[in-house]
């Protein structure tokens, strides 16, 4: 197992549109672990870890989000995996 990890911050219309719920759904579908949370500035932070292929697919999904979301800014930072065992909404 060669887990990779990333911190993703998305901005735009990403709160109040089910972004966290659908992010968790997509993470569980792909076997991605970590969390998603709303930020006070209206953005959403996602910390995710998985095998590289799953992580790449998940990050690509996060760039768009669910159909009601409008992602206008997207930042990704590589980080070290911490060993999450589930994906949660915080």
N, CA, C and O atoms as a DFTB+ gen file, in Angstrom:
360 C
 N C O
     1  1       0.856      -1.190       0.000
     2  2       0.000       0.000       0.000
     3  2       0.892       1.240       0.000
     4  3       1.806       1.379       0.813
     5  1       0.594       2.125      -0.932
     6  2       1.371       3.359      -1.060
     7  2       0.424       4.540      -1.013
     8  3       0.088       5.126      -2.042
     9  1      -0.002       4.882       0.194
    10  2      -0.970       5.967       0.332
    11  2      -0.335       7.321       0.070
    12  3       0.803       7.587       0.456
    13  1      -1.106       8.166      -0.598
    14  2      -0.744       9.559      -0.843
    15  2      -1.772      10.409      -0.112
    16  3      -2.875       9.946       0.178
    17  1      -1.409      11.659       0.187
    18  2      -2.355      12.526       0.883
    19  2      -2.282      13.939       0.322
    20  3      -1.248      14.382      -0.178
    21  1      -3.409      14.629       0.421
    22  2      -3.482      16.003      -0.074
    23  2      -4.485      16.795       0.751
    24  3      -5.446      16.250       1.293
    25  1      -4.234      18.089       0.830
    26  2      -5.195      19.018       1.413
    27  2      -5.705      19.881       0.263
    28  3      -4.923      20.500      -0.458
    29  1      -7.018      19.911       0.103
    30  2      -7.653      20.641      -0.983
    31  2      -8.539      21.720      -0.373
    32  3      -9.300      21.453       0.557
    33  1      -8.439      22.937      -0.897
    34  2      -9.332      24.014      -0.474
    35  2     -10.069      24.507      -1.715
    36  3      -9.447      24.932      -2.688
    37  1     -11.395      24.446      -1.673
    38  2     -12.210      24.922      -2.788
    39  2     -13.017      26.128      -2.344
    40  3     -13.507      26.187      -1.217
    41  1     -13.148      27.093      -3.253
    42  2     -13.933      28.296      -2.997
    43  2     -14.943      28.461      -4.114
    44  3     -14.847      27.823      -5.162
    45  1     -15.915      29.333      -3.871
    46  2     -16.985      29.578      -4.826
    47  2     -18.305      29.311      -4.134
    48  3     -18.446      29.563      -2.937
    49  1     -19.283      28.798      -4.889
    50  2     -20.552      28.415      -4.260
    51  2     -20.404      26.973      -3.796
    52  3     -20.827      26.044      -4.485
    53  1     -19.798      26.792      -2.619
    54  2     -19.477      25.452      -2.122
    55  2     -20.058      25.191      -0.729
    56  3     -19.872      24.109      -0.173
    57  1     -20.758      26.177      -0.169
    58  2     -21.464      25.948       1.094
    59  2     -22.958      26.115       0.832
    60  3     -23.376      26.973       0.055
    61  1     -23.758      25.275       1.499
    62  2     -25.202      25.345       1.328
    63  2     -25.694      24.641       0.069
    64  3     -26.849      24.812      -0.321
    65  1     -24.835      23.853      -0.572
    66  2     -25.211      23.148      -1.802
    67  2     -24.968      21.642      -1.685
    68  3     -24.968      20.934      -2.692
    69  1     -24.760      21.152      -0.460
    70  2     -24.522      19.721      -0.259
    71  2     -23.106      19.281      -0.575
    72  3     -22.841      18.089      -0.731
    73  1     -22.185      20.251      -0.671
    74  2     -20.812      19.912      -1.067
    75  2     -20.193      18.891      -0.123
    76  3     -19.602      17.913      -0.583
    77  1     -20.313      19.095       1.189
    78  2     -19.695      18.162       2.139
    79  2     -20.323      16.769       2.048
    80  3     -19.616      15.761       2.071
    81  1     -21.644      16.720       1.945
    82  2     -22.348      15.436       1.864
    83  2     -21.892      14.651       0.632
    84  3     -21.563      13.469       0.729
    85  1     -21.877      15.316      -0.527
    86  2     -21.489      14.627      -1.758
    87  2     -20.004      14.291      -1.786
    88  3     -19.599      13.296      -2.388
    89  1     -19.188      15.125      -1.131
    90  2     -17.760      14.829      -1.041
    91  2     -17.549      13.548      -0.236
    92  3     -16.744      12.696      -0.612
    93  1     -18.274      13.419       0.872
    94  2     -18.170      12.195       1.677
    95  2     -18.638      10.983       0.872
    96  3     -18.009       9.926       0.912
    97  1     -19.737      11.139       0.146
    98  2     -20.275      10.046      -0.674
    99  2     -19.234       9.595      -1.705
   100  3     -19.008       8.396      -1.875
   101  1     -18.604      10.549      -2.390
   102  2     -17.606      10.242      -3.412
   103  2     -16.374       9.590      -2.772
   104  3     -15.819       8.637      -3.321
   105  1     -15.949      10.102      -1.616
   106  2     -14.796       9.540      -0.910
   107  2     -15.056       8.075      -0.552
   108  3     -14.197       7.218      -0.758
   109  1     -16.227       7.798      -0.024
   110  2     -16.556       6.419       0.375
   111  2     -16.613       5.507      -0.846
   112  3     -16.184       4.355      -0.784
   113  1     -17.139       6.018      -1.950
   114  2     -17.218       5.262      -3.202
   115  2     -15.815       4.882      -3.713
   116  3     -15.617       3.795      -4.254
   117  1     -14.852       5.793      -3.532
   118  2     -13.508       5.589      -4.071
   119  2     -12.514       4.995      -3.066
   120  3     -11.386       4.672      -3.439
   121  1     -12.914       4.847      -1.804
   122  2     -11.981       4.347      -0.799
   123  2     -10.990       5.400      -0.343
   124  3      -9.824       5.103      -0.081
   125  1     -11.466       6.634      -0.252
   126  2     -10.638       7.759       0.204
   127  2     -10.988       8.030       1.662
   128  3     -12.157       7.975       2.044
   129  1      -9.974       8.323       2.478
   130  2     -10.183       8.575       3.901
   131  2      -9.753       9.993       4.250
   132  3      -8.892      10.566       3.583
   133  1     -10.355      10.562       5.302
   134  2     -10.004      11.916       5.731
   135  2     -11.228      12.650       6.206
   136  3     -12.072      12.079       6.898
   137  1     -11.337      13.933       5.836
   138  2     -12.490      14.721       6.272
   139  2     -12.741      15.885       5.319
   140  3     -11.898      16.242       4.496
   141  1     -13.937      16.463       5.463
   142  2     -14.318      17.681       4.743
   143  2     -14.965      18.610       5.759
   144  3     -15.720      18.160       6.620
   145  1     -14.673      19.909       5.663
   146  2     -15.268      20.860       6.603
   147  2     -15.453      22.223       5.934
   148  3     -14.693      22.614       5.049
   149  1     -16.487      22.929       6.387
   150  2     -16.706      24.307       5.953
   151  2     -15.745      25.217       6.699
   152  3     -15.415      24.962       7.858
   153  1     -15.295      26.275       6.042
   154  2     -14.448      27.290       6.662
   155  2     -15.244      28.574       6.843
   156  3     -16.188      28.831       6.096
   157  1     -14.865      29.393       7.843
   158  2     -15.591      30.640       8.105
   159  2     -15.630      31.595       6.900
   160  3     -16.550      32.405       6.787
   161  1     -14.639      31.507       6.003
   162  2     -14.597      32.425       4.855
   163  2     -15.465      31.958       3.685
   164  3     -15.457      32.583       2.625
   165  1     -16.217      30.857       3.867
   166  2     -17.093      30.375       2.808
   167  2     -16.474      29.289       1.943
   168  3     -17.151      28.721       1.086
   169  1     -15.192      28.992       2.156
   170  2     -14.538      27.920       1.400
   171  2     -14.747      26.584       2.118
   172  3     -15.305      26.534       3.214
   173  1     -14.294      25.519       1.487
   174  2     -14.372      24.178       2.067
   175  2     -12.978      23.557       2.011
   176  3     -12.302      23.615       0.984
   177  1     -12.556      22.962       3.129
   178  2     -11.270      22.251       3.181
   179  2     -11.525      20.752       3.199
   180  3     -12.395      20.261       3.917
   181  1     -10.743      20.030       2.388
   182  2     -10.817      18.579       2.327
   183  2      -9.414      18.039       2.574
   184  3      -8.470      18.409       1.877
   185  1      -9.280      17.169       3.561
   186  2      -8.022      16.455       3.744
   187  2      -8.303      15.017       3.364
   188  3      -9.200      14.382       3.919
   189  1      -7.527      14.501       2.406
   190  2      -7.835      13.188       1.850
   191  2      -6.574      12.355       1.693
   192  3      -5.504      12.877       1.381
   193  1      -6.713      11.052       1.913
   194  2      -5.602      10.139       1.640
   195  2      -6.147       8.835       1.073
   196  3      -7.205       8.345       1.469
   197  1      -5.381       8.296       0.128
   198  2      -5.778       7.060      -0.555
   199  2      -4.621       6.616      -1.436
   200  3      -3.586       7.279      -1.504
   201  1      -4.809       5.488      -2.107
   202  2      -3.858       5.085      -3.139
   203  2      -3.874       6.179      -4.208
   204  3      -4.889       6.848      -4.399
   205  1      -2.758       6.358      -4.897
   206  2      -2.614       7.466      -5.844
   207  2      -3.749       7.544      -6.860
   208  3      -4.299       8.622      -7.087
   209  1      -4.106       6.420      -7.471
   210  2      -5.146       6.432      -8.515
   211  2      -6.481       6.936      -7.978
   212  3      -7.144       7.752      -8.618
   213  1      -6.877       6.445      -6.792
   214  2      -8.134       6.877      -6.184
   215  2      -8.065       8.346      -5.772
   216  3      -9.029       9.094      -5.937
   217  1      -6.914       8.748      -5.234
   218  2      -6.765      10.138      -4.788
   219  2      -6.862      11.100      -5.969
   220  3      -7.505      12.144      -5.867
   221  1      -6.235      10.760      -7.073
   222  2      -6.289      11.613      -8.268
   223  2      -7.731      11.748      -8.755
   224  3      -8.185      12.852      -9.052
   225  1      -8.453      10.625      -8.837
   226  2      -9.852      10.667      -9.280
   227  2     -10.694      11.520      -8.338
   228  3     -11.535      12.299      -8.787
   229  1     -10.471      11.376      -7.033
   230  2     -11.218      12.141      -6.038
   231  2     -10.927      13.640      -6.153
   232  3     -11.846      14.458      -6.125
   233  1      -9.655      13.992      -6.280
   234  2      -9.261      15.407      -6.392
   235  2      -9.860      16.026      -7.659
   236  3     -10.318      17.169      -7.634
   237  1      -9.858      15.281      -8.754
   238  2     -10.482      15.784      -9.988
   239  2     -11.970      16.045      -9.777
   240  3     -12.502      17.039     -10.270
   241  1     -12.644      15.154      -9.045
   242  2     -14.059      15.365      -8.728
   243  2     -14.237      16.629      -7.883
   244  3     -15.165      17.405      -8.109
   245  1     -13.344      16.833      -6.909
   246  2     -13.443      18.001      -6.014
   247  2     -13.322      19.326      -6.778
   248  3     -13.846      20.348      -6.334
   249  1     -12.638      19.308      -7.915
   250  2     -12.492      20.534      -8.709
   251  2     -13.831      21.000      -9.260
   252  3     -14.002      22.180      -9.563
   253  1     -14.790      20.072      -9.394
   254  2     -16.124      20.421      -9.876
   255  2     -17.158      20.366      -8.755
   256  3     -17.985      21.266      -8.613
   257  1     -17.098      19.294      -7.961
   258  2     -18.068      19.106      -6.891
   259  2     -19.407      18.653      -7.423
   260  3     -19.524      18.302      -8.597
   261  1     -20.432      18.657      -6.561
   262  2     -21.772      18.246      -6.997
   263  2     -22.354      19.269      -7.976
   264  3     -21.829      20.374      -8.115
   265  1     -23.436      18.895      -8.649
   266  2     -23.962      19.727      -9.734
   267  2     -24.396      21.126      -9.293
   268  3     -24.382      22.046     -10.110
   269  1     -24.775      21.313      -8.045
   270  2     -25.246      22.628      -7.592
   271  2     -24.093      23.545      -7.193
   272  3     -24.274      24.754      -7.050
   273  1     -22.915      22.967      -7.016
   274  2     -21.756      23.769      -6.602
   275  2     -21.152      24.491      -7.796
   276  3     -21.313      24.061      -8.939
   277  1     -20.460      25.584      -7.529
   278  2     -19.683      26.295      -8.548
   279  2     -18.311      26.579      -7.947
   280  3     -18.145      27.555      -7.214
   281  1     -17.335      25.741      -8.250
   282  2     -15.984      25.929      -7.730
   283  2     -15.289      26.984      -8.595
   284  3     -15.145      26.808      -9.805
   285  1     -14.861      28.079      -7.962
   286  2     -14.192      29.155      -8.699
   287  2     -12.709      29.227      -8.377
   288  3     -11.943      29.838      -9.123
   289  1     -12.289      28.601      -7.259
   290  2     -10.874      28.584      -6.915
   291  2     -10.570      27.245      -6.278
   292  3     -11.392      26.691      -5.548
   293  1      -9.376      26.724      -6.558
   294  2      -9.009      25.374      -6.151
   295  2      -7.528      25.365      -5.812
   296  3      -6.690      25.684      -6.655
   297  1      -7.206      24.998      -4.569
   298  2      -5.795      24.907      -4.166
   299  2      -5.551      23.498      -3.629
   300  3      -6.359      22.955      -2.876
   301  1      -4.427      22.923      -4.031
   302  2      -4.079      21.583      -3.537
   303  2      -2.654      21.612      -2.998
   304  3      -1.748      22.181      -3.608
   305  1      -2.483      20.980      -1.832
   306  2      -1.178      20.893      -1.193
   307  2      -0.921      19.437      -0.845
   308  3      -1.746      18.797      -0.193
   309  1       0.220      18.911      -1.277
   310  2       0.588      17.550      -0.877
   311  2       0.945      17.558       0.601
   312  3       1.501      18.532       1.109
   313  1       0.626      16.481       1.280
   314  2       0.945      16.349       2.696
   315  2       1.253      14.879       2.986
   316  3       1.139      14.026       2.107
   317  1       1.638      14.603       4.204
   318  2       1.936      13.219       4.589
   319  2       0.656      12.539       5.084
   320  3      -0.131      13.158       5.800
   321  1       0.440      11.274       4.711
   322  2      -0.719      10.543       5.234
   323  2      -0.630      10.409       6.757
   324  3       0.447      10.197       7.314
   325  1      -1.777      10.536       7.412
   326  2      -1.794      10.399       8.873
   327  2      -2.507       9.128       9.328
   328  3      -2.554       8.840      10.524
   329  1      -3.063       8.367       8.384
   330  2      -3.693       7.088       8.749
   331  2      -5.154       7.177       9.100
   332  3      -5.617       6.460       9.987
   333  1      -5.909       8.053       8.419
   334  2      -7.354       8.095       8.650
   335  2      -7.955       6.740       8.353
   336  3      -7.479       6.023       7.472
   337  1      -9.011       6.380       9.093
   338  2      -9.658       5.085       8.873
   339  2     -11.090       5.243       8.360
   340  3     -11.776       4.250       8.120
   341  1     -11.536       6.478       8.193
   342  2     -12.861       6.743       7.638
   343  2     -12.834       8.126       7.017
   344  3     -11.826       8.829       7.090
   345  1     -13.959       8.518       6.396
   346  2     -14.079       9.877       5.857
   347  2     -15.249      10.506       6.559
   348  3     -16.351       9.958       6.562
   349  1     -15.012      11.673       7.163
   350  2     -16.079      12.287       7.965
   351  2     -16.309      13.742       7.580
   352  3     -15.440      14.418       7.029
   353  1     -17.518      14.191       7.897
   354  2     -17.881      15.595       7.762
   355  2     -17.618      16.234       9.123
   356  3     -18.116      15.766      10.147
   357  1     -16.832      17.306       9.122
   358  2     -16.539      17.976      10.391
   359  2     -17.269      19.295      10.485
   360  3     -17.143      20.000      11.486
